[in-house]
Amino acid sequence: MNNPTQPNIKLVSDPSYRENYANSVQMRVNIWDFFLIFGTLQQQSETQVEIRNFQGIYLSPQQAKALLGLLQQNVASYEGTFGEIKLDPRMSPGPVH
């Protein structure tokens, strides 16, 4: 059986390309897509947290699963190099709509 030839891939940044820091990610899921909403979380007071959302990204279920695989692989590699990433037990997963 012949393996198909892999195409050459050229990465080009669109003029609207931006990089931002996010410490908050929310997710909405439906039958057609996954919608990731990125933002920054800021503790305003002991009882007040503000999340400023700045970008929403739609992914197909197939692309979401591919992203999951990439994240799992890269987190495992990071932990292998730098040690286990500890999560704050008080932080429960955010809302999923």
Secondary structure, 3 states (H helix, E strand, C coil): CCCCCCCCCCCCCCCCCCCCCCCEEEEEECCCCEEEEEEEEEECCCCCEEEEEEEEEEECHHHHHHHHHHHHHHHHHHHHHHCCCCCCCCCCCCCEC
